[in-house]
Amino acid sequence: MTSTKKSEELFEEISALNEGKIFGKITEKVISGERISDEEALLLFEKASLGLSGTLANYIREKKHGDTT
């Protein structure tokens, strides 16, 4: 699966969670491989749903290690 396709799928999953507008900037940083700030991490921890946090974490894991656990 291409990186672009994975990115599109991630955006679709986040949009389905109705959290795309609030966490869009953080999602873009994750997709582009940038580090998120301490403030952004705290926002995810305090305000994001478990589904969103898990989706972002899984995206990073798959990007680094592939689709194996």
All heavy atoms as TSV, in Angstrom:
chain	resi	resn	atom	element	x	y	z
A	1	MET	N	N	0.853	-1.170	0.000
A	1	MET	CA	C	0.000	0.000	0.000
A	1	MET	C	C	0.901	1.236	0.000
A	1	MET	O	O	1.868	1.304	0.738
A	1	MET	CB	C	-0.892	-0.005	1.243
A	1	MET	CG	C	-1.873	1.125	1.260
A	1	MET	SD	S	-3.036	1.067	2.651
A	1	MET	CE	C	-3.916	-0.418	2.292
A	2	THR	N	N	0.555	2.215	-0.818
A	2	THR	CA	C	1.384	3.400	-0.926
A	2	THR	C	C	1.167	4.330	0.266
A	2	THR	O	O	0.141	4.273	0.937
A	2	THR	CB	C	1.065	4.175	-2.222
A	2	THR	OG1	O	-0.264	4.673	-2.139
A	2	THR	CG2	C	1.260	3.306	-3.447
A	3	SER	N	N	2.156	5.171	0.491
A	3	SER	CA	C	2.076	6.121	1.590
A	3	SER	C	C	0.908	7.087	1.408
A	3	SER	O	O	0.231	7.437	2.367
A	3	SER	CB	C	3.389	6.891	1.702
A	3	SER	OG	O	3.323	7.832	2.731
A	4	THR	N	N	0.668	7.498	0.163
A	4	THR	CA	C	-0.437	8.412	-0.113
A	4	THR	C	C	-1.771	7.765	0.213
A	4	THR	O	O	-2.641	8.382	0.812
A	4	THR	CB	C	-0.422	8.850	-1.591
A	4	THR	OG1	O	0.848	9.413	-1.889
A	4	THR	CG2	C	-1.513	9.848	-1.880
A	5	LYS	N	N	-1.914	6.504	-0.144
A	5	LYS	CA	C	-3.163	5.794	0.146
A	5	LYS	C	C	-3.359	5.659	1.651
A	5	LYS	O	O	-4.453	5.849	2.156
A	5	LYS	CB	C	-3.174	4.426	-0.526
A	5	LYS	CG	C	-4.498	3.709	-0.372
A	5	LYS	CD	C	-4.609	2.504	-1.242
A	5	LYS	CE	C	-5.970	1.880	-1.026
A	5	LYS	NZ	N	-6.260	0.797	-1.909
A	6	LYS	N	N	-2.284	5.335	2.380
A	6	LYS	CA	C	-2.388	5.226	3.835
A	6	LYS	C	C	-2.772	6.568	4.445
A	6	LYS	O	O	-3.563	6.623	5.371
A	6	LYS	CB	C	-1.066	4.740	4.446
A	6	LYS	CG	C	-0.763	3.288	4.194
A	6	LYS	CD	C	-1.762	2.391	4.862
A	6	LYS	CE	C	-1.403	2.223	6.326
A	6	LYS	NZ	N	-2.317	1.328	7.026
A	7	SER	N	N	-2.213	7.654	3.920
A	7	SER	CA	C	-2.536	8.988	4.415
A	7	SER	C	C	-4.002	9.303	4.185
A	7	SER	O	O	-4.673	9.828	5.074
A	7	SER	CB	C	-1.670	10.043	3.717
A	7	SER	OG	O	-0.314	9.801	3.945
A	8	GLU	N	N	-4.508	8.981	3.004
A	8	GLU	CA	C	-5.920	9.220	2.695
A	8	GLU	C	C	-6.814	8.396	3.615
A	8	GLU	O	O	-7.831	8.899	4.097
A	8	GLU	CB	C	-6.199	8.880	1.236
A	8	GLU	CG	C	-5.571	9.841	0.251
A	8	GLU	CD	C	-5.682	9.385	-1.192
A	8	GLU	OE1	O	-6.325	8.351	-1.458
A	8	GLU	OE2	O	-5.118	10.078	-2.053
A	9	GLU	N	N	-6.446	7.159	3.859
A	9	GLU	CA	C	-7.235	6.310	4.757
A	9	GLU	C	C	-7.239	6.882	6.170
A	9	GLU	O	O	-8.268	6.857	6.848
A	9	GLU	CB	C	-6.682	4.889	4.762
A	9	GLU	CG	C	-6.970	4.122	3.504
A	9	GLU	CD	C	-6.393	2.716	3.531
A	9	GLU	OE1	O	-5.824	2.310	4.558
A	9	GLU	OE2	O	-6.519	2.021	2.514
A	10	LEU	N	N	-6.107	7.395	6.608
A	10	LEU	CA	C	-6.025	7.982	7.947
A	10	LEU	C	C	-6.952	9.178	8.055
A	10	LEU	O	O	-7.696	9.309	9.029
A	10	LEU	CB	C	-4.587	8.381	8.270
A	10	LEU	CG	C	-4.356	9.024	9.633
A	10	LEU	CD1	C	-4.720	8.038	10.745
A	10	LEU	CD2	C	-2.920	9.465	9.777
A	11	PHE	N	N	-6.938	10.056	7.049
A	11	PHE	CA	C	-7.830	11.209	7.069
A	11	PHE	C	C	-9.291	10.773	7.068
A	11	PHE	O	O	-10.120	11.357	7.758
A	11	PHE	CB	C	-7.557	12.132	5.877
A	11	PHE	CG	C	-6.481	13.135	6.138
A	11	PHE	CD1	C	-5.324	13.134	5.376
A	11	PHE	CD2	C	-6.605	14.089	7.134
A	11	PHE	CE1	C	-4.321	14.057	5.608
A	11	PHE	CE2	C	-5.613	15.020	7.375
A	11	PHE	CZ	C	-4.460	15.006	6.615
A	12	GLU	N	N	-9.628	9.731	6.316
A	12	GLU	CA	C	-11.003	9.229	6.288
A	12	GLU	C	C	-11.417	8.697	7.654
A	12	GLU	O	O	-12.526	8.959	8.119
A	12	GLU	CB	C	-11.145	8.138	5.237
A	12	GLU	CG	C	-11.108	8.652	3.816
A	12	GLU	CD	C	-11.142	7.531	2.792
A	12	GLU	OE1	O	-11.483	6.386	3.147
A	12	GLU	OE2	O	-10.822	7.811	1.622
A	13	GLU	N	N	-10.530	7.952	8.306
A	13	GLU	CA	C	-10.842	7.412	9.628
A	13	GLU	C	C	-11.051	8.529	10.637
A	13	GLU	O	O	-11.975	8.482	11.447
A	13	GLU	CB	C	-9.720	6.495	10.106
A	13	GLU	CG	C	-9.653	5.177	9.373
A	13	GLU	CD	C	-8.515	4.301	9.864
A	13	GLU	OE1	O	-8.201	4.350	11.065
A	13	GLU	OE2	O	-7.955	3.569	9.042
A	14	ILE	N	N	-10.213	9.546	10.589
A	14	ILE	CA	C	-10.336	10.654	11.537
A	14	ILE	C	C	-11.592	11.459	11.256
A	14	ILE	O	O	-12.279	11.878	12.186
A	14	ILE	CB	C	-9.068	11.519	11.513
A	14	ILE	CG1	C	-7.922	10.712	12.121
A	14	ILE	CG2	C	-9.265	12.836	12.258
A	14	ILE	CD1	C	-6.576	11.327	11.996
A	15	SER	N	N	-11.918	11.648	9.998
A	15	SER	CA	C	-13.155	12.353	9.648
A	15	SER	C	C	-14.367	11.579	10.150
A	15	SER	O	O	-15.330	12.172	10.632
A	15	SER	CB	C	-13.250	12.547	8.139
A	15	SER	OG	O	-12.235	13.412	7.694
A	16	ALA	N	N	-14.304	10.265	10.057
A	16	ALA	CA	C	-15.406	9.431	10.544
A	16	ALA	C	C	-15.574	9.572	12.056
A	16	ALA	O	O	-16.671	9.414	12.580
A	16	ALA	CB	C	-15.174	7.970	10.175
A	17	LEU	N	N	-14.495	9.891	12.739
A	17	LEU	CA	C	-14.561	10.087	14.187
A	17	LEU	C	C	-15.033	11.492	14.554
A	17	LEU	O	O	-15.154	11.833	15.715
A	17	LEU	CB	C	-13.178	9.862	14.817
A	17	LEU	CG	C	-12.622	8.449	14.733
A	17	LEU	CD1	C	-11.148	8.443	15.114
A	17	LEU	CD2	C	-13.405	7.517	15.636
A	18	ASN	N	N	-15.319	12.325	13.531
A	18	ASN	CA	C	-15.764	13.709	13.719
A	18	ASN	C	C	-14.763	14.533	14.521
A	18	ASN	O	O	-15.133	15.406	15.284
A	18	ASN	CB	C	-17.143	13.770	14.385
A	18	ASN	CG	C	-18.237	13.294	13.474
A	18	ASN	OD1	O	-18.159	13.480	12.265
A	18	ASN	ND2	N	-19.249	12.669	14.034
A	19	GLU	N	N	-13.498	14.238	14.370
A	19	GLU	CA	C	-12.472	14.976	15.091
A	19	GLU	C	C	-11.461	15.591	14.133
A	19	GLU	O	O	-10.457	16.129	14.567
A	19	GLU	CB	C	-11.765	14.048	16.078
A	19	GLU	CG	C	-12.699	13.496	17.128
A	19	GLU	CD	C	-11.979	12.693	18.182
A	19	GLU	OE1	O	-11.101	13.258	18.847
A	19	GLU	OE2	O	-12.284	11.512	18.317
A	20	GLY	N	N	-11.733	15.518	12.843
A	20	GLY	CA	C	-10.793	16.003	11.847
A	20	GLY	C	C	-10.492	17.487	11.948
A	20	GLY	O	O	-9.356	17.903	11.780
A	21	LYS	N	N	-11.493	18.306	12.232
A	21	LYS	CA	C	-11.274	19.747	12.289
A	21	LYS	C	C	-10.443	20.135	13.498
A	21	LYS	O	O	-9.560	20.974	13.398
A	21	LYS	CB	C	-12.612	20.475	12.312
A	21	LYS	CG	C	-13.380	20.357	11.017
A	21	LYS	CD	C	-14.686	21.094	11.068
A	21	LYS	CE	C	-15.437	20.896	9.768
A	21	LYS	NZ	N	-16.737	21.504	9.778
A	22	ILE	N	N	-10.709	19.560	14.615
A	22	ILE	CA	C	-10.005	19.916	15.844
A	22	ILE	C	C	-8.551	19.450	15.800
A	22	ILE	O	O	-7.644	20.163	16.190
A	22	ILE	CB	C	-10.708	19.293	17.070
A	22	ILE	CG1	C	-12.133	19.824	17.181
A	22	ILE	CG2	C	-9.929	19.565	18.340
A	22	ILE	CD1	C	-12.985	19.097	18.194
A	23	PHE	N	N	-8.326	18.261	15.292
A	23	PHE	CA	C	-6.994	17.660	15.336
A	23	PHE	C	C	-6.330	17.577	13.965
A	23	PHE	O	O	-5.372	16.841	13.791
A	23	PHE	CB	C	-7.082	16.277	15.974
A	23	PHE	CG	C	-7.574	16.317	17.390
A	23	PHE	CD1	C	-8.868	15.940	17.705
A	23	PHE	CD2	C	-6.739	16.751	18.403
A	23	PHE	CE1	C	-9.321	15.994	19.009
A	23	PHE	CE2	C	-7.193	16.812	19.712
A	23	PHE	CZ	C	-8.485	16.433	20.023
A	24	GLY	N	N	-6.823	18.355	13.005
A	24	GLY	CA	C	-6.295	18.312	11.645
A	24	GLY	C	C	-4.816	18.639	11.557
A	24	GLY	O	O	-4.061	17.972	10.856
A	25	LYS	N	N	-4.385	19.687	12.262
A	25	LYS	CA	C	-2.975	20.094	12.214
A	25	LYS	C	C	-2.079	18.994	12.783
A	25	LYS	O	O	-1.026	18.689	12.226
A	25	LYS	CB	C	-2.774	21.386	12.999
A	25	LYS	CG	C	-1.358	21.900	12.975
A	25	LYS	CD	C	-1.220	23.184	13.760
A	25	LYS	CE	C	0.234	23.628	13.802
A	25	LYS	NZ	N	0.432	24.783	14.684
A	26	ILE	N	N	-2.513	18.393	13.870
A	26	ILE	CA	C	-1.729	17.316	14.480
A	26	ILE	C	C	-1.659	16.128	13.528
A	26	ILE	O	O	-0.592	15.538	13.338
A	26	ILE	CB	C	-2.335	16.899	15.837
A	26	ILE	CG1	C	-2.263	18.073	16.816
A	26	ILE	CG2	C	-1.613	15.676	16.399
A	26	ILE	CD1	C	-3.006	17.849	18.118
A	27	THR	N	N	-2.773	15.808	12.902
A	27	THR	CA	C	-2.809	14.700	11.957
A	27	THR	C	C	-1.864	14.957	10.787
A	27	THR	O	O	-1.126	14.061	10.367
A	27	THR	CB	C	-4.242	14.481	11.436
A	27	THR	OG1	O	-5.100	14.233	12.553
A	27	THR	CG2	C	-4.312	13.320	10.466
A	28	GLU	N	N	-1.864	16.172	10.271
A	28	GLU	CA	C	-0.965	16.512	9.172
A	28	GLU	C	C	0.497	16.351	9.584
A	28	GLU	O	O	1.320	15.873	8.807
A	28	GLU	CB	C	-1.224	17.948	8.710
A	28	GLU	CG	C	-2.520	18.110	7.969
A	28	GLU	CD	C	-2.817	19.550	7.605
A	28	GLU	OE1	O	-1.908	20.398	7.718
A	28	GLU	OE2	O	-3.954	19.828	7.210
A	29	LYS	N	N	0.814	16.747	10.812
A	29	LYS	CA	C	2.194	16.601	11.290
A	29	LYS	C	C	2.573	15.126	11.400
A	29	LYS	O	O	3.676	14.737	11.027
A	29	LYS	CB	C	2.363	17.299	12.645
A	29	LYS	CG	C	2.379	18.805	12.544
A	29	LYS	CD	C	2.452	19.454	13.901
A	29	LYS	CE	C	3.876	19.820	14.234
A	29	LYS	NZ	N	3.957	20.613	15.486
A	30	VAL	N	N	1.668	14.309	11.892
A	30	VAL	CA	C	1.940	12.876	12.019
A	30	VAL	C	C	2.186	12.266	10.645
A	30	VAL	O	O	3.149	11.521	10.443
A	30	VAL	CB	C	0.772	12.154	12.745
A	30	VAL	CG1	C	0.896	10.651	12.632
A	30	VAL	CG2	C	0.719	12.577	14.208
A	31	ILE	N	N	1.349	12.596	9.674
A	31	ILE	CA	C	1.481	12.041	8.329
A	31	ILE	C	C	2.788	12.468	7.676
A	31	ILE	O	O	3.445	11.685	7.001
A	31	ILE	CB	C	0.271	12.431	7.465
A	31	ILE	CG1	C	-0.957	11.657	7.942
A	31	ILE	CG2	C	0.520	12.149	5.988
A	31	ILE	CD1	C	-2.243	12.072	7.308
A	32	SER	N	N	3.186	13.712	7.914
A	32	SER	CA	C	4.417	14.201	7.290
A	32	SER	C	C	5.669	13.779	8.056
A	32	SER	O	O	6.782	14.081	7.630
A	32	SER	CB	C	4.374	15.721	7.143
A	32	SER	OG	O	4.383	16.343	8.415
A	33	GLY	N	N	5.492	13.091	9.175
A	33	GLY	CA	C	6.638	12.593	9.933
A	33	GLY	C	C	7.237	13.607	10.889
A	33	GLY	O	O	8.316	13.378	11.441
A	34	GLU	N	N	6.553	14.724	11.113
A	34	GLU	CA	C	7.041	15.729	12.054
A	34	GLU	C	C	6.697	15.321	13.481
A	34	GLU	O	O	5.720	14.618	13.725
A	34	GLU	CB	C	6.370	17.084	11.783
A	34	GLU	CG	C	6.711	17.719	10.470
A	34	GLU	CD	C	5.957	19.031	10.301
A	34	GLU	OE1	O	6.020	19.880	11.211
A	34	GLU	OE2	O	5.304	19.170	9.264
A	35	ARG	N	N	7.507	15.810	14.410
A	35	ARG	CA	C	7.200	15.594	15.821
A	35	ARG	C	C	6.108	16.561	16.243
A	35	ARG	O	O	6.080	17.703	15.800
A	35	ARG	CB	C	8.435	15.821	16.683
A	35	ARG	CG	C	9.505	14.782	16.474
A	35	ARG	CD	C	10.680	15.003	17.402
A	35	ARG	NE	N	10.317	14.813	18.791
A	35	ARG	CZ	C	10.371	13.643	19.437
A	35	ARG	NH1	N	10.766	12.571	18.795
A	35	ARG	NH2	N	10.040	13.551	20.693
A	36	ILE	N	N	5.216	16.107	17.098
A	36	ILE	CA	C	4.212	17.015	17.637
A	36	ILE	C	C	4.789	17.660	18.894
A	36	ILE	O	O	5.669	17.107	19.552
A	36	ILE	CB	C	2.871	16.300	17.923
A	36	ILE	CG1	C	3.021	15.200	18.972
A	36	ILE	CG2	C	2.263	15.764	16.642
A	36	ILE	CD1	C	1.701	14.607	19.422
A	37	SER	N	N	4.277	18.840	19.223
A	37	SER	CA	C	4.770	19.569	20.384
A	37	SER	C	C	4.215	18.958	21.672
A	37	SER	O	O	3.275	18.151	21.644
A	37	SER	CB	C	4.354	21.033	20.298
A	37	SER	OG	O	2.944	21.157	20.460
A	38	ASP	N	N	4.789	19.382	22.779
A	38	ASP	CA	C	4.280	18.929	24.071
A	38	ASP	C	C	2.828	19.349	24.260
A	38	ASP	O	O	2.012	18.592	24.795
A	38	ASP	CB	C	5.123	19.504	25.212
A	38	ASP	CG	C	6.529	18.941	25.250
A	38	ASP	OD1	O	6.775	17.874	24.649
A	38	ASP	OD2	O	7.404	19.569	25.898
A	39	GLU	N	N	2.499	20.552	23.813
A	39	GLU	CA	C	1.130	21.059	23.940
A	39	GLU	C	C	0.156	20.226	23.107
A	39	GLU	O	O	-0.955	19.932	23.546
A	39	GLU	CB	C	1.052	22.533	23.519
A	39	GLU	CG	C	1.772	23.482	24.440
A	39	GLU	CD	C	3.284	23.534	24.209
A	39	GLU	OE1	O	3.766	23.097	23.138
A	39	GLU	OE2	O	3.984	23.993	25.122
A	40	GLU	N	N	0.583	19.845	21.891
A	40	GLU	CA	C	-0.268	19.021	21.036
A	40	GLU	C	C	-0.447	17.627	21.630
A	40	GLU	O	O	-1.548	17.063	21.588
A	40	GLU	CB	C	0.327	18.938	19.629
A	40	GLU	CG	C	0.266	20.253	18.889
A	40	GLU	CD	C	1.117	20.288	17.641
A	40	GLU	OE1	O	2.186	19.630	17.616
A	40	GLU	OE2	O	0.722	20.992	16.692
A	41	ALA	N	N	0.607	17.087	22.207
A	41	ALA	CA	C	0.506	15.774	22.851
A	41	ALA	C	C	-0.453	15.829	24.036
A	41	ALA	O	O	-1.269	14.914	24.233
A	41	ALA	CB	C	1.885	15.308	23.305
A	42	LEU	N	N	-0.375	16.902	24.800
A	42	LEU	CA	C	-1.277	17.060	25.938
A	42	LEU	C	C	-2.722	17.202	25.468
A	42	LEU	O	O	-3.630	16.619	26.072
A	42	LEU	CB	C	-0.859	18.272	26.775
A	42	LEU	CG	C	-1.628	18.500	28.070
A	42	LEU	CD1	C	-1.490	17.302	29.008
A	42	LEU	CD2	C	-1.140	19.769	28.755
A	43	LEU	N	N	-2.939	17.937	24.381
A	43	LEU	CA	C	-4.279	18.078	23.814
A	43	LEU	C	C	-4.832	16.715	23.399
A	43	LEU	O	O	-5.988	16.382	23.695
A	43	LEU	CB	C	-4.260	19.026	22.613
A	43	LEU	CG	C	-5.585	19.248	21.899
A	43	LEU	CD1	C	-6.566	19.972	22.811
A	43	LEU	CD2	C	-5.375	20.036	20.623
A	44	LEU	N	N	-4.008	15.907	22.733
A	44	LEU	CA	C	-4.448	14.558	22.356
A	44	LEU	C	C	-4.785	13.731	23.590
A	44	LEU	O	O	-5.800	13.037	23.639
A	44	LEU	CB	C	-3.363	13.841	21.553
A	44	LEU	CG	C	-3.223	14.209	20.095
A	44	LEU	CD1	C	-1.994	13.522	19.503
A	44	LEU	CD2	C	-4.457	13.833	19.306
A	45	PHE	N	N	-3.933	13.812	24.593
A	45	PHE	CA	C	-4.131	13.023	25.811
A	45	PHE	C	C	-5.420	13.421	26.527
A	45	PHE	O	O	-6.183	12.566	26.972
A	45	PHE	CB	C	-2.933	13.208	26.743
A	45	PHE	CG	C	-3.053	12.452	28.035
A	45	PHE	CD1	C	-2.886	11.080	28.071
A	45	PHE	CD2	C	-3.328	13.128	29.219
A	45	PHE	CE1	C	-2.995	10.379	29.263
A	45	PHE	CE2	C	-3.438	12.436	30.411
A	45	PHE	CZ	C	-3.273	11.057	30.442
A	46	GLU	N	N	-5.663	14.724	26.618
A	46	GLU	CA	C	-6.808	15.201	27.394
A	46	GLU	C	C	-8.121	15.222	26.617
A	46	GLU	O	O	-9.175	14.988	27.200
A	46	GLU	CB	C	-6.529	16.609	27.926
A	46	GLU	CG	C	-5.460	16.646	28.990
A	46	GLU	CD	C	-5.195	18.048	29.522
A	46	GLU	OE1	O	-5.520	19.031	28.830
A	46	GLU	OE2	O	-4.648	18.137	30.635
A	47	LYS	N	N	-8.073	15.497	25.318
A	47	LYS	CA	C	-9.308	15.765	24.577
A	47	LYS	C	C	-9.661	14.761	23.488
A	47	LYS	O	O	-10.815	14.641	23.116
A	47	LYS	CB	C	-9.245	17.157	23.928
A	47	LYS	CG	C	-8.965	18.287	24.889
A	47	LYS	CD	C	-10.118	18.524	25.811
A	47	LYS	CE	C	-9.801	19.715	26.719
A	47	LYS	NZ	N	-10.820	19.908	27.727
A	48	ALA	N	N	-8.669	14.069	22.949
A	48	ALA	CA	C	-8.948	13.167	21.828
A	48	ALA	C	C	-9.572	11.860	22.310
A	48	ALA	O	O	-9.310	11.406	23.423
A	48	ALA	CB	C	-7.658	12.871	21.069
A	49	SER	N	N	-10.360	11.283	21.448
A	49	SER	CA	C	-10.942	9.981	21.756
A	49	SER	C	C	-9.854	8.914	21.672
A	49	SER	O	O	-8.807	9.112	21.040
A	49	SER	CB	C	-12.064	9.646	20.772
A	49	SER	OG	O	-11.521	9.422	19.481
A	50	LEU	N	N	-10.108	7.810	22.295
A	50	LEU	CA	C	-9.174	6.689	22.223
A	50	LEU	C	C	-9.017	6.221	20.781
A	50	LEU	O	O	-7.918	5.854	20.348
A	50	LEU	CB	C	-9.665	5.540	23.111
A	50	LEU	CG	C	-8.770	4.311	23.180
A	50	LEU	CD1	C	-7.380	4.679	23.703
A	50	LEU	CD2	C	-9.407	3.255	24.066
A	51	GLY	N	N	-10.103	6.286	20.012
A	51	GLY	CA	C	-10.051	5.893	18.603
A	51	GLY	C	C	-9.086	6.748	17.802
A	51	GLY	O	O	-8.303	6.235	17.000
A	52	LEU	N	N	-9.109	8.051	18.028
A	52	LEU	CA	C	-8.205	8.948	17.310
A	52	LEU	C	C	-6.763	8.703	17.730
A	52	LEU	O	O	-5.884	8.556	16.890
A	52	LEU	CB	C	-8.576	10.408	17.555
A	52	LEU	CG	C	-7.613	11.431	16.971
A	52	LEU	CD1	C	-7.579	11.327	15.449
A	52	LEU	CD2	C	-7.975	12.828	17.403
A	53	SER	N	N	-6.526	8.655	19.012
A	53	SER	CA	C	-5.157	8.426	19.499
A	53	SER	C	C	-4.613	7.097	18.994
A	53	SER	O	O	-3.468	7.011	18.556
A	53	SER	CB	C	-5.135	8.433	21.033
A	53	SER	OG	O	-5.554	9.673	21.524
A	54	GLY	N	N	-5.431	6.071	19.026
A	54	GLY	CA	C	-5.018	4.754	18.549
A	54	GLY	C	C	-4.753	4.737	17.054
A	54	GLY	O	O	-3.807	4.100	16.590
A	55	THR	N	N	-5.571	5.454	16.291
A	55	THR	CA	C	-5.388	5.524	14.843
A	55	THR	C	C	-4.071	6.202	14.498
A	55	THR	O	O	-3.311	5.722	13.647
A	55	THR	CB	C	-6.565	6.271	14.183
A	55	THR	OG1	O	-7.779	5.565	14.461
A	55	THR	CG2	C	-6.383	6.382	12.677
A	56	LEU	N	N	-3.766	7.309	15.161
A	56	LEU	CA	C	-2.511	8.004	14.915
A	56	LEU	C	C	-1.313	7.148	15.325
A	56	LEU	O	O	-0.319	7.063	14.605
A	56	LEU	CB	C	-2.485	9.345	15.652
A	56	LEU	CG	C	-3.455	10.405	15.148
A	56	LEU	CD1	C	-3.426	11.634	16.056
A	56	LEU	CD2	C	-3.170	10.794	13.710
A	57	ALA	N	N	-1.408	6.517	16.484
A	57	ALA	CA	C	-0.312	5.669	16.955
A	57	ALA	C	C	-0.083	4.489	16.018
A	57	ALA	O	O	1.059	4.132	15.710
A	57	ALA	CB	C	-0.608	5.171	18.367
A	58	ASN	N	N	-1.162	3.880	15.538
A	58	ASN	CA	C	-1.036	2.746	14.621
A	58	ASN	C	C	-0.430	3.179	13.296
A	58	ASN	O	O	0.372	2.453	12.705
A	58	ASN	CB	C	-2.391	2.079	14.395
A	58	ASN	CG	C	-2.263	0.808	13.605
A	58	ASN	OD1	O	-1.565	-0.120	14.011
A	58	ASN	ND2	N	-2.918	0.759	12.455
A	59	TYR	N	N	-0.794	4.375	12.823
A	59	TYR	CA	C	-0.221	4.888	11.578
A	59	TYR	C	C	1.299	5.006	11.716
A	59	TYR	O	O	2.045	4.588	10.832
A	59	TYR	CB	C	-0.833	6.246	11.231
A	59	TYR	CG	C	-0.234	6.847	9.983
A	59	TYR	CD1	C	-0.666	6.433	8.732
A	59	TYR	CD2	C	0.769	7.805	10.056
A	59	TYR	CE1	C	-0.113	6.968	7.572
A	59	TYR	CE2	C	1.325	8.340	8.911
A	59	TYR	CZ	C	0.886	7.925	7.679
A	59	TYR	OH	O	1.444	8.453	6.537
A	60	ILE	N	N	1.754	5.561	12.828
A	60	ILE	CA	C	3.199	5.715	13.060
A	60	ILE	C	C	3.865	4.343	13.151
A	60	ILE	O	O	4.920	4.111	12.561
A	60	ILE	CB	C	3.455	6.539	14.332
A	60	ILE	CG1	C	2.978	7.976	14.124
A	60	ILE	CG2	C	4.939	6.504	14.708
A	60	ILE	CD1	C	2.914	8.792	15.395
A	61	ARG	N	N	3.239	3.422	13.877
A	61	ARG	CA	C	3.802	2.075	14.026
A	61	ARG	C	C	3.944	1.395	12.673
A	61	ARG	O	O	4.999	0.829	12.354
A	61	ARG	CB	C	2.926	1.215	14.936
A	61	ARG	CG	C	3.465	-0.187	15.162
A	61	ARG	CD	C	2.434	-1.077	15.846
A	61	ARG	NE	N	1.251	-1.283	15.038
A	61	ARG	CZ	C	1.166	-2.148	14.017
A	61	ARG	NH1	N	2.206	-2.871	13.657
A	61	ARG	NH2	N	0.040	-2.282	13.342
A	62	GLU	N	N	2.887	1.455	11.846
A	62	GLU	CA	C	2.939	0.806	10.534
A	62	GLU	C	C	3.947	1.481	9.612
A	62	GLU	O	O	4.597	0.812	8.813
A	62	GLU	CB	C	1.557	0.807	9.881
A	62	GLU	CG	C	0.616	-0.198	10.494
A	62	GLU	CD	C	-0.714	-0.288	9.765
A	62	GLU	OE1	O	-0.907	0.419	8.747
A	62	GLU	OE2	O	-1.572	-1.057	10.216
A	63	LYS	N	N	4.091	2.777	9.726
A	63	LYS	CA	C	5.056	3.497	8.885
A	63	LYS	C	C	6.487	3.074	9.244
A	63	LYS	O	O	7.328	2.949	8.372
A	63	LYS	CB	C	4.874	5.004	9.100
A	63	LYS	CG	C	5.563	5.848	8.078
A	63	LYS	CD	C	5.146	7.297	8.245
A	63	LYS	CE	C	5.797	8.167	7.195
A	63	LYS	NZ	N	5.407	9.570	7.333
A	64	LYS	N	N	6.737	2.831	10.523
A	64	LYS	CA	C	8.080	2.464	10.967
A	64	LYS	C	C	8.376	0.980	10.797
A	64	LYS	O	O	9.481	0.592	10.456
A	64	LYS	CB	C	8.279	2.823	12.439
A	64	LYS	CG	C	8.394	4.299	12.686
A	64	LYS	CD	C	8.664	4.555	14.149
A	64	LYS	CE	C	8.910	6.043	14.374
A	64	LYS	NZ	N	9.308	6.309	15.758
A	65	HIS	N	N	7.367	0.132	11.058
A	65	HIS	CA	C	7.618	-1.300	11.158
A	65	HIS	C	C	6.802	-2.164	10.197
A	65	HIS	O	O	6.886	-3.385	10.255
A	65	HIS	CB	C	7.352	-1.791	12.591
A	65	HIS	CG	C	8.106	-1.014	13.618
A	65	HIS	ND1	N	9.462	-1.108	13.781
A	65	HIS	CD2	C	7.683	-0.121	14.534
A	65	HIS	CE1	C	9.853	-0.315	14.757
A	65	HIS	NE2	N	8.793	0.305	15.221
A	66	GLY	N	N	5.989	-1.550	9.377
A	66	GLY	CA	C	5.150	-2.322	8.469
A	66	GLY	C	C	3.907	-2.829	9.174
A	66	GLY	O	O	3.615	-2.475	10.303
A	67	ASP	N	N	3.179	-3.681	8.489
A	67	ASP	CA	C	1.901	-4.165	9.008
A	67	ASP	C	C	2.050	-5.481	9.777
A	67	ASP	O	O	1.214	-6.361	9.704
A	67	ASP	CB	C	0.913	-4.340	7.846
A	67	ASP	CG	C	-0.516	-4.499	8.336
A	67	ASP	OD1	O	-0.818	-4.079	9.462
A	67	ASP	OD2	O	-1.329	-5.063	7.585
A	68	THR	N	N	3.149	-5.609	10.500
A	68	THR	CA	C	3.337	-6.782	11.347
A	68	THR	C	C	3.507	-6.343	12.791
A	68	THR	O	O	3.983	-5.237	13.057
A	68	THR	CB	C	4.595	-7.590	10.926
A	68	THR	OG1	O	5.732	-6.727	10.967
A	68	THR	CG2	C	4.441	-8.130	9.527
A	69	THR	N	N	3.114	-7.189	13.679
A	69	THR	CA	C	3.203	-6.841	15.101
A	69	THR	C	C	4.288	-7.664	15.758
A	69	THR	O	O	4.522	-8.782	15.428
A	69	THR	CB	C	1.860	-7.105	15.785
A	69	THR	OG1	O	0.854	-6.411	15.074
A	69	THR	CG2	C	1.877	-6.623	17.205
